[in-house]
Amino acid sequence: MLEIRKDVIRDNWVITANEFVLKPRDFPIKKDDDKSPDAIPAHHNTCPFCEGNEAMTTDEILAFRKEGTKPNEPGWMVRTILNKFSALELKGELDMKDEGIYKHCNGLGQHEVIIETPVHGEEFHQLPVERVELIYKMMQQRYKELADDERIKYIQIYKNRGMFAGASLEHSHSQIVSFPMVPLNKGVMQSYYQKYNKCIVCEMLTEEMNNKDRIVYEGQHFLVICPYASRFVYETWIIPKLHANYFGDISEEERKELAALSKMIISAMMTGLHNPSYNMVINTAPVNVPYQEGYHWHLEINPRMLINAGVEVATGYFINPAAPEISAASLRKILDEQK
């Protein structure tokens, strides 16, 4: 049976099935090869992200390094560089112009790449939790540094893993893009707050705690759920249990828990969906704009099992062949088996 559900965070609709229309093995997208770390070379001479190939990238912005090592040389654990092919540049001021009904501006902003490991074959979910926490620490430091620039209004942190999630390089990495304007789809939370004087994500957490069918895991600081109007099979959100606007404000304790939870959930997805491509995104409040209390930051992990087709392109309405209640139950089962 199909059901159309309202996505209250994006003010959109999702068509979902109340049972698995397709089993994970039946999805039309070919999964990425499930190679063990030993089967993938630890170094590629042509990979710009491999340790020892630092000269193939732009100069590093920030790196967590072994003591005694120098910038742009081997000895790093996590390394941030400018995207070599970025169309954005953090120079000058925003120059917005009108052309009849149209608008355009200069490419103000910055696009950075966080190289998550010096080893080519290591995946995010295979790293020790301490190393995953170091990646989030890098994200947080770069976020705060970019937020200090008054020209920047929104900072998007994301990770593409696998071809069908948009990854162009195999070596594990994530990205940060800063923009001089706020994406329109980020305004729904604030609009709800202005209308009802309540945070819609906090309201959602209350609903999920009462319902429990879509809860995957509850930690000390975060609730892990498959959201009510999930757009993707196994779509999972990691949400701070206490209201918090900015990812950049997380504490060290919260960062460590976030690392453990995201590693755990992605490992379960790799098992349940046979090594899928996925996008991981951090949704957070705009910066350098009047304070907007309605935002509640959260992290999304979205497996990419289906290619968006005409319906999604034309309407923005996603079709999910598995209800979130089914995905959550499946993830809970995998987590129990992995204990």
C-alpha positions, -999 to +999 in steps of 0.1 A: +000+000+000+013+034-009+010+065+012+017+102+006+034+119+036+040+155+042+077+165+048+073+192+074+110+202+074+111+208+036+074+217+031+071+190+005+056+155-001+070+120-002+053+089-017+062+059+004+054+022+006+043+005+038+064-025+029+096-032+009+085-029-027+121-037-036+144-058-015+179-042-011+194-067-036+168-058-062+176-020-064+185-010-100+216+009-090+247-012-090+263-011-056+299-001-051+323-030-050+324-043-014+362-045-012+380-051+021+407-025+030+433-051+022+421-054-014+425-017-021+461-003-024+469+021+005+485+045-020+478+056-056+505+075-074+478+094-093+455+102-064+459+138-052+445+129-018+470+102-009+498+109+016+530+118-003+510+135-032+505+168-014+521+187-043+492+176-065+467+197-044+463+233-035+481+245-003+465+231+028+443+255+048+445+234+080+458+199+089+459+178+120+495+165+119+520+143+136+544+164+158+574+177+139+558+175+104+555+205+081+525+219+060+520+204+026+542+174+034+534+138+047+526+133+083+490+145+084+459+126+097+432+150+084+439+177+059+418+206+044+425+222+011+408+245-013+389+226-041+411+229-071+382+233-095+360+256-074+339+281-092+337+302-060+363+326-046+363+345-013+375+378-028+358+412-029+322+419-019+289+405-031+279+423-063+242+415-070+228+428-103+193+427-119+187+419-155+150+424-161+133+396-141+166+379-135+194+383-109+230+373-109+261+379-088+298+373-087+310+338-075+316+349-039+322+320-016+347+292-008+348+255-016+370+233+006+378+196+007+385+177+039+407+147+031+396+123+059+425+099+059+460+096+043+453+060+033+436+054+000+416+023+009+402+035+043+365+043+044+348+067+068+330+039+086+361+018+089+381+044+107+386+042+145+360+064+162+388+087+174+397+094+138+361+100+129+359+125+158+390+142+144+371+147+111+342+163+129+367+185+148+381+197+115+346+204+101+338+224+133+370+244+131+366+252+094+329+261+100+337+285+127+365+301+107+343+306+077+314+319+099+337+347+111+336+362+075+306+386+074+302+380+036+293+344+043+256+336+050+254+298+048+279+270+053+271+236+039+291+206+051+286+173+031+301+140+021+295+121-012+305+085-010+303+064-042+296+072-078+258+074-074+261+099-046+282+122-068+317+113-056+343+120-083+373+105-064+375+072-045+397+085-017+375+092+014+368+129+017+341+154+026+335+190+015+325+225+029+309+251+006+302+286+019+277+309+002+268+346+002+231+338+004+208+313+023+192+285+003+155+289+002+147+254+014+164+262+048+137+287+057+109+263+066+121+258+102+122+295+109+088+301+093+073+274+116+089+291+146+075+325+136+040+311+132+038+289+163+067+301+185+080+265+186+109+246+170+095+221+145+125+198+150+119+197+188+082+190+180+093+162+157+116+147+185+086+146+209+065+128+183+092+103+176+098+096+213+061+090+217+058+068+186+092+050+188+086+030+155+111+052+136+137+055+163+169+036+154+190+045+185+190+069+214+222+083+228+229+107+256+230+138+234+214+126+201+183+108+188+188+087+157+156+083+135+144+074+101+122+105+095+085+103+090+087+115+054+119+098+044+129+105+008+154+076+006+155+040+018+173+039+052+174+077+053+186+084+088+189+117+108+211+122+139+194+150+158+206+168+190+180+161+217+184+196+231+176+226+209+207+238+192+210+262+162+246+258+150+267+227+143+298+249+152+287+251+188+289+214+196+309+204+227+338+179+226+315+153+244+288+158+218+314+156+189+326+122+203+291+108+204+283+121+169+314+103+157+304+070+173+268+072+161+276+081+125+302+054+122+278+029+137+249+039+114+269+039+082+284+005+091+248-008+095+238+007+061+268-009+045+256-043+058+219-039+051+221-023+017+252-041+004+277-012+003+256+016-012+266+051-023+254+077+002+253+114+009+259+127+044+249+164+050+249+187+080+219+211+081+226+241+103+214+277+109+226+305+086+254+327+098+258+365+098+221+371+095+196+383+122+194+356+148+168+329+139+158+308+169+138+283+148+168+264+134+178+231+149+209+216+133+210+179+125+230+154+104+214+134+076+227+102+060+210+094+027+217+061+009+214+065-029+197+033-041+175+048-069+182+074-096+159+104-095+135+102-124+109+124-141+085+127-111+113+139-087+127+163-113+093+177-123+076+179-089+103+175-062+081+147-048+104+117-039+092+081-042+106+059-014+100+021-019+103+014+019+085+032+047+108+046+074+093+023+100+106-006+080+140+010+075+143+018+112+134-018+122+159-032+098+187-009+111+178-018+147+181-055+138+215-050+122+228-030+151+217-057+175+235-083+154+266-062+153+269-059+191 
